[in-house]
Structures are given as structure tokens and as C-alpha cells.
Amino acid sequence: MAQNIKEEIESIVREAAFFVEAQGEDAFPMFRTKGRFLYGDIYVFVWIAKGKRITRLVFPPDNMGEDIEITNMTDANGTNITEMIMKIANSRNGEGWSEPYLWKRPRDNIETEKRSFVRRATHKGWMYVVGAGYYLD
């Protein structure tokens, strides 16, 4: 994938994380509105970590996928996506790129390899994980 899309996603995630740190959940509506944080196959997702429980709070492709517990979310190949993403968020840098995993692409609902960039954000003592990614095809 072109370096430009990776740089764009890193920029989007860092900006979204800034808003989460400043505004908490008040920032979420902007992630669900078409524009900077939601366009084409690109969207920002947000998780919250409460102890060992991980909950997906923002998932623009399908709001029915919001406010659900995803502590052990795996893809069709058995890759534990939650564990992979949380390892990055809990790292010293608090941000980075995931390894490829299978995820349904919004435009055609076909499982496709995807990589996501995630960043840890903290607001009022809560740890959030803010991310976005691109499909490898």
C-alpha cells in the first residue's frame, strides 16, 4: 500500500485521539459523520479498556456493533484482534501498526486483510484505544 495512505491514517488517528483526550465521549459524534474521520473504507473506531474488559464504543460502519464487549474478538483465521491491538496500545509508545487481520470491508461486506494504526488516549482516568486502518487488496 502506498505510504501516503499510511501517513493519512496515522494523521487521522492522532487527531482523533487528541479529540478523545480533550473531550472524551463528546468527541464521538464527529467520528460517525462523513468527513475527515469517515470516508470511503476509512473510519475511526474507539475502544475503552475497563480493567480486562474491552468494549467497542465507536464503529461507524455499523452502529449495532457499538457498545459491545470485544475482549476476545478474533478473525476467521483465529487471530486475536483485541489482544494484538491492546498490546500496541499498552506499549511504551502507545501507538503503532497492527499485523494484518481479516475484517469485513464496509463497501462489499467481504472479509479482506486489513492493517490498523492505533493510539492510546486517556480521558478522566479512562484508557481509550483510537484506530483506523486500510485494506490490503
N, C-alpha and C positions, 0 to 999 in steps of 0.2 A: 504494500500500500504506500502511496506517496507520503513523503514526510510532511507535506502540507496538512493533510487530514489529521495526522497525529498531533501536530502542533496546534491545530484548531481545537481539537478535543481537549488537549491539556489546558488551553486558554479558557475554554468554556467551563471546564470542571473547576479550575482555580477561581474563576469569577463566581460561579455558583456557590462554592464553598465559602467565599468571602461573605456572600449574602446570608448564608445559613448561620455563620458565626455572628453576624451583626443583627440578624432579625429572627433567627430560629424558624419556627414553622410558619411565620408570617411571610417568609420568602417563597413558600411552596407554590402558591398560585402562578407566579411568573414562570415556573418550570413546566406548568401544564398548559401554557398558552403558546401557540405557534409564534415563532420568532427566534431570538438568539439561542434559547435553550431547548427548542423543539422544532426541528425541520427535517424533512426527508426521513432517513432512517436514523437520524441522530436525536437523542433525547437524554436529558439528565434524569438519573434516578437517585433516590436518597433512602438510606437505611438508618436505623437507630440501634445502638447497642445498649441494652439494659442488662447488665451482668453478662450471662452467657446466652441470653435470648436476643436474637436479631430479628427486627421487624422491618419490612419494606414499607416506607411511608409515601414515596412518590414513584409512580410508574406510569408515565403518560400514555404509552401505547394501549393500556387497558386499566382504567381506574378500578376495576373489580380486583385487580392484583395488588391494590394498596391496602395498608393496614393488616397485612398477613404476616405470620411468623415464618421466617425463612432460614432458621438456624442451620438446617442440614439440607439446603437446596442443592440438588445435583443435576447434571445434564444427562442426556441419553447414553453417554459413554461412562457414566458413573463418576465423573469429575465433580468433586465437592466445590461448587462455585462459592458458596458462603465462606468456607474455610480459606480458599485461595484469596478472596477479596479482603477478608479480615486480617489475614497475615500481612498484606500490603499496608492496610490502614494502621495496624498496630506496630509497623516497622519504625525504626528511628526517624526516617524521612517523613513518614506518614502519608506518602503518596507513591504511585508507580503504576506500571502497566501489568495487567494480568497475562497469564498464558492463554492461548486460545481455548475456547469452550464453545459448546453448541448452544445456540439460542435462536428462538423463532424471530425471524425478521418481520417487522410490522407490515410491510407492504404486501408480502405474499404468504406469511404465516408458515414459512418453510424453515426448518432448523438448519442453521448455517453457522460456520465457525465465526466467532467474534472475539475481539480483544477489547478490554475496557481499561480506561485510566481512572483511578480512584484517588480520592484525597480525604484524609481525616479532617473533620471540622468539629469544634466544640462550642456549645452554646448553653449557658446557665448550668454547667456541670455535666451535660449530656454529650456523649460522643455520637456524632453522625458520620456516615460514610457517603460521600457525594461522588458520583461517577457518570461516565458516558463512554460509549465505545463505537467501534466500526466493524463492519462485516468484512471478512477476508476474501470474498469472491469478487 
